[in-house]
Amino acid sequence: MHDPPGLSLLMPVYNEAPTVEAAIRGVLETKFPLPIELIVIDDGSTDGTSDLIARNSGSEEVRVVRHSQNGGKGAAVRTGLLHARGTYSTIIDADLEYDPADAARLLESLIDHSANAVYGVRGFESHSAYSFWYVVGNKGVTLATNVLYNSWISDLMTCHKMMRTDLFRALPLRESGFAIESEITALLLRRGVRVYEVPITYNARTRDQGKKLRAIDGVRVLRTLLRCRLR
C-alpha cells in the first residue's frame, strides 16, 4: 500500500521529444514534502513523444493520459484535473523552462502560509528571458489583469500555479489554449482568492528550441480576461 498523493503535477505534453524524458525524470528526482503523482497528458503528439512517455512511465508515481488529437494546453490541463487525486494540484510544463524544485517550494508555502493559491513568479533576468517583446507582452497582460480586477499580481502567465485540487476543479475553465493561464487567474480573482507569490527560476526557450507561444496568444489572453471580468 502506498500513501495517497498530496500533490498532483499536471504535465501537458505536445511534441516535446527533445525534453520530455528529462522533464519527467526531473520531477521524479525532486524531493517534495508530500507524496506526489505526475499526470502526463499527451495532447496528440506526432513526433515520437508518445513512445518516450511510455518508456518513462514505469514509475508508480507516473500516470499517462492521451488525447487522440491535439486540443491545446487548456484542454490538457482540464483532462489532467479530471484524473488528479492529490489534495493540491499544479501545472508543470515539459519544456524544461521551469525547475521542479520550485514546485516543491510552492507546496511548502501553500501549506505553511495557509494560502489558497500560490504562484511562482519569474524574474526575467537578461540571461533567462526569451526576448524583449516576450517580456513586455507578459508585463502588459499582467498589468491589464491588475487594472481589470483591482489586484496586484506579478506574473499572469507563469506556469507554476498551485492550489487545492477542489478549488482548481471548481473553476469553470473552458479555454483550450495558452489563455487557460489568464482564465485561471481571472476566475480566482473573481472569487476573491488572494494569490501568494514565490520567486522562481526560469530559463526561456527560443523559437528554434520549440517555443510555442505566439503574439496571437496575447490577444486571446486579453479576450479571456475581458470575458471573465464581464461575465
C-alpha positions in Angstrom: 0.0 0.0 0.0 1.2 3.5 -0.9 0.3 6.8 0.6 -2.3 8.8 -1.4 -0.7 11.6 -3.3 -0.6 15.0 -1.6 0.3 16.8 -4.8 -0.8 16.2 -8.4 1.6 17.6 -11.0 -0.2 18.1 -14.4 2.2 17.9 -17.3 0.6 18.8 -20.7 2.8 17.5 -23.5 2.7 18.2 -27.2 5.6 17.3 -29.5 8.3 17.6 -26.8 10.5 14.7 -27.8 13.8 16.6 -27.1 12.8 17.4 -23.5 10.0 15.2 -22.2 12.2 12.4 -20.7 14.4 14.9 -18.8 11.2 16.7 -17.6 9.7 13.5 -16.2 13.0 12.5 -14.6 13.4 16.0 -13.1 10.0 15.7 -11.3 10.7 12.2 -10.0 14.1 13.2 -8.7 12.8 16.2 -6.8 12.1 15.9 -3.1 8.6 17.0 -2.3 7.2 17.5 1.3 4.3 15.3 0.4 3.8 12.2 -1.8 3.2 13.1 -5.5 1.7 11.9 -8.6 2.8 13.1 -12.1 -0.1 13.1 -14.6 1.4 13.3 -18.1 -1.2 14.4 -20.7 0.0 13.5 -24.2 -2.0 16.0 -26.2 -1.9 14.2 -29.6 1.9 14.3 -30.1 3.1 13.2 -33.5 6.9 13.4 -33.2 7.7 10.3 -31.2 6.9 11.9 -27.8 4.3 9.2 -27.1 6.9 6.4 -27.3 9.2 8.4 -25.0 6.5 8.9 -22.4 5.6 5.2 -22.5 9.3 4.4 -21.9 9.4 6.6 -18.9 6.0 5.8 -17.3 7.1 2.7 -15.4 7.2 4.5 -12.0 4.1 4.1 -9.8 4.1 7.9 -9.4 3.6 8.5 -13.2 0.2 8.2 -14.8 -0.3 8.8 -18.5 -3.5 10.1 -20.3 -3.6 10.5 -24.0 -5.7 12.7 -26.4 -6.2 11.3 -29.8 -6.0 14.8 -31.3 -4.2 17.9 -30.2 -6.6 20.1 -28.1 -4.3 22.7 -26.7 -2.7 23.3 -23.3 -6.0 24.3 -21.7 -7.7 21.1 -22.8 -4.8 19.1 -21.5 -5.0 20.8 -18.1 -8.7 20.1 -17.8 -8.1 16.5 -18.6 -5.4 16.3 -16.0 -7.7 17.8 -13.4 -10.2 15.1 -14.0 -7.6 12.5 -13.1 -5.9 14.3 -10.2 -6.1 12.5 -6.8 -3.9 14.9 -4.8 -5.0 17.3 -2.2 -3.2 20.0 -4.2 -2.6 20.4 -7.9 -0.2 22.4 -10.1 0.8 22.6 -13.7 4.3 21.9 -14.8 5.5 22.1 -18.4 7.6 19.6 -20.2 9.9 22.1 -21.9 12.4 22.4 -19.0 11.9 26.2 -18.7 10.8 25.6 -15.1 12.6 23.8 -12.3 10.5 21.1 -10.5 12.3 22.1 -7.2 10.4 25.3 -7.3 7.2 23.4 -7.3 8.3 21.8 -4.1 8.9 25.3 -2.7 5.4 26.4 -3.8 3.9 23.5 -2.0 5.7 24.4 1.3 4.4 27.9 1.0 0.8 26.7 0.3 0.9 24.6 3.5 2.9 26.9 5.8 1.0 30.1 4.9 -2.4 28.6 4.7 -2.8 30.2 1.3 -5.5 29.2 -1.1 -3.3 29.7 -4.2 0.5 30.1 -4.7 2.2 31.4 -7.9 5.8 31.0 -8.9 6.9 34.4 -10.1 9.6 34.7 -12.8 12.2 37.4 -12.6 13.0 37.6 -16.4 16.7 38.2 -15.9 18.7 39.0 -19.1 20.3 35.6 -19.2 16.9 33.7 -18.9 14.4 35.9 -20.8 13.3 34.8 -24.3 13.1 38.3 -25.9 12.3 41.9 -25.1 8.8 41.6 -26.7 8.0 38.4 -24.9 8.8 40.1 -21.5 6.9 43.3 -22.5 3.9 41.2 -23.6 3.9 39.3 -20.3 4.1 42.6 -18.3 1.4 44.1 -20.5 -1.2 41.3 -19.9 -0.3 41.2 -16.2 -0.9 45.0 -15.9 -4.2 44.6 -17.7 -5.2 41.9 -15.2 -4.4 44.2 -12.3 -6.4 47.1 -13.8 -9.4 44.9 -14.7 -9.5 43.1 -11.4 -8.1 45.7 -8.9 -5.4 43.2 -8.0 -1.7 43.2 -7.7 -0.1 40.1 -9.2 3.4 40.0 -10.7 3.3 37.2 -13.3 0.0 36.3 -15.0 1.4 33.8 -17.4 3.5 31.8 -15.1 3.1 28.0 -15.5 3.6 27.5 -11.7 0.1 28.0 -10.3 -0.6 25.7 -7.3 -3.8 25.4 -5.3 -6.1 22.9 -3.6 -7.5 20.5 -6.2 -11.1 21.0 -5.1 -10.6 24.8 -5.7 -9.0 24.1 -9.1 -11.8 21.9 -10.2 -14.4 24.4 -9.0 -13.2 27.0 -11.6 -15.4 26.8 -14.7 -12.4 26.6 -17.1 -13.2 26.4 -20.8 -10.1 27.8 -22.6 -8.3 25.3 -24.8 -5.0 27.1 -25.5 -2.5 29.2 -23.6 -5.2 31.5 -22.5 -6.0 28.9 -19.8 -3.3 30.7 -17.7 -5.2 34.0 -17.7 -8.5 32.2 -17.2 -7.3 30.5 -14.1 -6.1 33.8 -12.6 -9.2 35.7 -13.6 -11.6 33.2 -12.1 -9.6 33.1 -8.8 -9.7 36.8 -8.6 -13.4 36.9 -9.3 -13.8 34.5 -6.3 -11.8 36.9 -4.1 -8.8 34.4 -3.8 -5.6 36.2 -2.8 -2.5 34.8 -4.5 0.7 34.2 -2.5 3.8 34.7 -4.7 7.1 32.9 -4.5 10.1 33.8 -6.7 11.2 31.0 -9.0 14.0 30.4 -11.6 13.1 30.4 -15.3 15.1 29.6 -18.4 13.1 30.5 -21.6 13.5 28.5 -24.8 14.0 30.2 -28.1 11.7 29.7 -31.1 14.2 27.4 -32.6 14.2 25.3 -29.4 10.4 24.8 -29.6 8.8 27.9 -28.1 5.1 27.7 -28.9 3.7 30.9 -27.5 2.9 33.5 -30.3 1.7 37.1 -30.4 -1.8 36.0 -31.2 -1.9 34.2 -27.8 -1.5 37.6 -26.1 -4.7 38.8 -27.9 -6.5 35.6 -26.7 -5.3 36.3 -23.2 -6.8 39.8 -23.2 -10.0 38.5 -24.7 -10.2 35.9 -21.9 -9.6 38.5 -19.2 -12.4 40.7 -20.5 -14.8 37.8 -20.9 -14.2 36.6 -17.3 -14.5 40.2 -16.0 -17.8 40.9 -17.8 -19.5 37.6 -17.3 
